[in-house]
């Protein structure tokens, strides 16, 4: 489980990779969140937009999903990693309706609660998804990328 995550905009992979040691900081438009697996969340979000359903998918289905987010910088011994969100997911988030984000949030919350119980993140997950969707729309409009830094 990642303790800290920052979804952020960057013009390209090289710029995103340069955030590895210190994080995106204030230089980049971002959304900060805590205590969930970002790559698993991204796979679940992508699955939702490709195969909409309010039902919580089983973990093995999520882990078999493709495309999986790609590392811009792989984790080393310090556990820090930077992912690029798949373009398909970025486009889906950019055009997501309020209803879709709400249904996805309910499903995602149910999965996290079933897996993590009382250790579940205390972030407002709908606010996280709305923020990431806003970043996705900006990435689509500017031609940049949407990334996730995590520790």
Secondary structure, DSSP 8 states (H G I E B T S, - for coil): -EEEEEEEEESSHHHHHTTTTT-SGGGS-EEEEEEE-HHHHHHHHHHHHHS--SS---HHHHHT-SS--EEEE---TT--EEEE--HHHHHHHHT--HHHHHHHHHHHHHHHHHHHGGGS--S-HHHHHHHHHHHHHHHHHHT-EEEEEE-
